[in-house]
Amino acid sequence: MAHHGHSEACCTVPPIVGKDYKEKGKYIEINGMKTYSTGPSTATTAILIIYDIFGFSPQGIQGADILAHADDSEHQYQVFIPDFFFGKPAEHDWYPPDTKEKGEKMGAFFQGPAAPGKTVEKIPGVIKEITEKTGGTIKNWGAVGFCWGGKIISLVSTEGTPFSAVAECHPAMVDPEDAKGITVPICILASKDEDMNAVTKFGEALKVKHFIDHYSTQVHGWMAARSDLEDPKVASEYERGYKQLLTFFHEHL
């Protein structure tokens, strides 16, 4: 049964910027990957973001900054986004894959750079190197994945996971079988484009505390690279989504 304690706004977040967003963090190198780093260096809790197939995006960077710079002195996070695709993400015009050519390009991408196992095996090394490079200040980890990144979250949240709580936003490849192995609290924010039957069955299979919400007016990707933040309604739901993530992580990290 879903836990419904996360719908209220937790805190004040920075105003949503519709375009020309100016990032608040910096880029560092982790495990050979360009990695966005944001948030107070004194924070002892960190959040790893696993982006969507389109890689770094202004919307995703802004989301990381929201998680790292919400007005809540009791809950502060260092936030990191590694470039798992090494500067070669999927192209926006491949989606939706509604032609043979686009389908082939997307298929090749998912079997190549985006094959889940390739990223899953990198996670322990990423956590280790970030912990070392930040001087050992980080004692606790959370993680959030968007679209494709949501699938990665399901696969790295099993027994022995380095994460204390995780979240998936408009997750791709939702498989209720994955839910059975998840061992930490999880938050799922689904869009109108996900298979809600699969999302519901995923929730029913979970054996941990969880919160599931359905953003029935929002497209797959509204909290990441496909978000049109110049649309006030989208920006409002984007903000609400990040506040829900913050409330969830405040409770479980």
C-alpha positions in Angstrom: 0.0 0.0 0.0 1.4 3.4 -0.9 2.2 5.8 1.9 0.5 9.0 1.2 2.4 11.4 3.5 4.3 13.3 0.9 1.9 15.5 -0.9 2.3 18.7 1.2 5.1 21.1 0.3 8.1 20.5 2.4 9.9 23.7 2.0 10.6 26.8 -0.1 12.4 26.0 -3.3 14.2 28.4 -5.7 11.8 30.0 -8.3 11.5 27.9 -11.5 13.3 29.4 -14.4 11.6 28.9 -17.8 14.6 29.3 -20.0 18.3 30.3 -20.0 18.8 28.7 -16.6 22.1 29.5 -14.9 23.5 26.5 -13.1 24.6 26.9 -9.4 27.1 24.1 -9.3 30.3 23.1 -11.1 31.6 20.2 -13.1 34.1 17.7 -11.7 35.4 14.4 -13.0 34.3 11.1 -11.4 35.4 7.7 -12.7 36.4 9.4 -15.9 33.0 11.0 -16.3 32.1 14.7 -16.4 29.9 15.1 -13.3 27.7 18.0 -12.3 28.2 18.8 -8.6 25.9 21.1 -6.6 25.0 21.8 -3.0 26.8 22.7 0.2 30.1 20.9 0.6 29.4 20.6 4.4 26.3 18.4 3.8 26.7 14.9 5.1 24.0 13.4 2.9 24.2 13.2 -0.9 21.8 12.4 -3.7 23.0 10.7 -6.9 20.9 11.6 -10.0 20.7 9.2 -12.9 19.6 11.3 -15.8 17.3 10.3 -18.7 18.6 9.1 -22.1 19.0 12.7 -23.3 21.9 13.3 -20.9 22.6 16.7 -19.3 19.7 19.2 -19.8 18.9 22.6 -18.3 15.8 21.2 -16.8 17.7 18.3 -15.1 20.5 20.7 -13.9 17.8 23.0 -12.5 16.2 20.0 -10.7 19.5 19.1 -9.1 19.9 22.6 -7.9 16.4 22.6 -6.4 17.3 19.5 -4.4 20.6 21.0 -3.3 19.4 24.5 -2.5 15.9 24.3 -1.0 15.4 26.5 2.0 15.7 23.9 4.7 18.8 24.1 7.0 18.0 20.8 8.7 18.1 18.8 5.5 21.0 19.7 3.1 22.3 17.6 0.2 25.3 17.4 -2.0 23.9 16.4 -5.4 25.8 14.7 -8.3 24.9 13.9 -11.9 27.5 11.7 -13.7 27.6 11.7 -17.5 27.1 8.0 -18.0 26.9 8.4 -21.8 30.2 10.3 -22.0 28.8 13.2 -24.0 26.9 11.1 -26.5 23.3 10.8 -25.3 20.3 9.9 -27.3 19.0 12.7 -29.7 15.7 14.3 -29.0 14.4 13.8 -32.5 14.6 10.0 -32.0 11.6 10.3 -29.6 9.0 9.2 -30.1 10.5 6.3 -32.1 7.6 6.3 -34.5 9.5 5.5 -37.7 11.7 2.5 -38.5 14.8 4.7 -38.6 14.1 6.3 -35.3 13.2 3.0 -33.8 16.5 1.4 -35.0 18.5 4.3 -33.6 16.8 4.1 -30.2 17.1 0.4 -30.1 20.8 0.5 -30.8 21.2 3.1 -28.1 19.4 1.0 -25.5 21.5 -2.1 -26.5 24.7 -0.1 -26.5 25.5 3.0 -24.2 22.2 2.7 -22.4 22.3 -1.1 -21.7 21.3 -1.0 -18.0 24.0 -3.4 -16.9 26.7 -1.0 -18.1 25.5 1.7 -15.8 24.6 -0.5 -12.8 28.2 -1.8 -12.6 29.6 1.7 -12.5 27.5 2.8 -9.5 29.7 1.4 -6.6 32.9 3.0 -8.1 31.0 6.4 -8.6 29.9 6.4 -4.9 33.4 5.4 -3.7 35.2 8.1 -5.7 32.7 10.9 -4.8 33.0 10.0 -1.1 36.8 10.1 -1.4 36.9 13.4 -3.4 34.6 15.1 -0.9 36.9 14.3 2.0 34.7 11.7 3.6 32.0 14.2 4.6 29.2 12.2 3.0 27.8 9.6 5.3 24.5 8.8 3.7 23.2 8.4 0.1 19.9 8.7 -1.7 19.3 8.4 -5.5 16.8 9.5 -8.1 16.4 8.3 -11.6 14.5 9.8 -14.5 13.0 7.7 -17.3 15.8 5.3 -18.2 17.5 6.3 -15.0 14.4 5.0 -13.1 15.1 1.5 -14.4 18.7 1.8 -13.1 17.4 2.8 -9.7 15.2 -0.4 -9.6 18.3 -2.5 -10.3 20.7 -0.8 -7.8 18.2 -0.7 -4.9 18.4 -4.4 -4.0 20.2 -6.2 -1.1 23.5 -4.4 -0.3 22.5 -1.1 -2.0 24.6 1.9 -1.0 21.4 4.0 -1.0 19.1 4.6 2.0 16.2 5.8 0.0 15.5 6.1 -3.8 13.1 7.7 -6.2 12.0 7.2 -9.8 10.4 9.9 -11.9 8.4 9.0 -15.1 10.3 5.6 -15.0 10.9 3.6 -18.2 10.8 -0.2 -18.5 8.7 -0.6 -15.4 8.8 -4.3 -14.3 6.9 -5.5 -11.2 9.5 -8.3 -10.9 12.1 -5.6 -10.1 10.0 -4.3 -7.2 10.3 -7.6 -5.3 14.1 -7.1 -4.8 14.0 -3.4 -3.7 15.1 -3.1 0.0 14.9 0.6 0.7 12.0 3.2 0.7 11.1 4.3 -2.7 9.1 7.2 -4.3 7.6 6.9 -7.8 6.2 9.9 -9.7 4.5 8.7 -12.9 3.4 10.7 -15.9 0.3 10.2 -18.1 2.5 8.2 -20.6 3.6 5.3 -18.3 1.7 2.0 -18.2 -0.2 2.7 -15.0 -1.2 -1.0 -14.8 2.5 -1.9 -14.6 3.1 1.0 -12.1 0.3 -0.3 -9.9 1.6 -3.8 -10.0 5.1 -2.6 -9.2 3.7 -0.8 -6.1 1.8 -3.9 -5.1 5.0 -6.0 -5.3 7.0 -3.7 -3.1 7.8 -4.9 0.4 9.2 -1.5 1.6 7.8 1.9 2.5 6.7 3.6 -0.7 4.9 6.6 -2.1 3.4 6.6 -5.6 1.8 9.6 -7.3 0.4 9.9 -10.8 0.8 13.2 -12.7 -2.0 12.6 -15.1 -1.6 15.8 -17.0 2.2 15.6 -17.6 4.2 14.0 -20.3 6.9 11.4 -19.9 9.9 13.5 -19.1 8.2 16.5 -17.4 10.8 16.6 -14.6 13.8 16.3 -16.9 14.8 16.9 -20.5 11.4 16.9 -22.1 9.9 19.5 -19.7 8.6 22.8 -21.2 9.2 25.1 -18.3 8.0 28.1 -20.2 4.5 26.6 -19.8 3.2 27.8 -16.4 1.2 24.6 -15.8 4.2 22.3 -16.6 6.4 24.5 -14.4 4.0 24.2 -11.5 3.9 20.4 -11.7 7.7 20.3 -12.1 8.0 22.3 -8.9 5.4 20.1 -7.1 7.3 17.0 -8.2 10.6 18.3 -6.8 8.9 19.3 -3.6 7.6 15.8 -3.3 11.1 14.4 -3.8 12.4 16.7 -1.1 9.7 15.7 1.4 10.4 12.0 0.7 14.1 12.4 1.1 13.7 14.6 4.2 11.8 11.7 5.8 14.0 8.8 4.7 17.5 10.1 4.5 
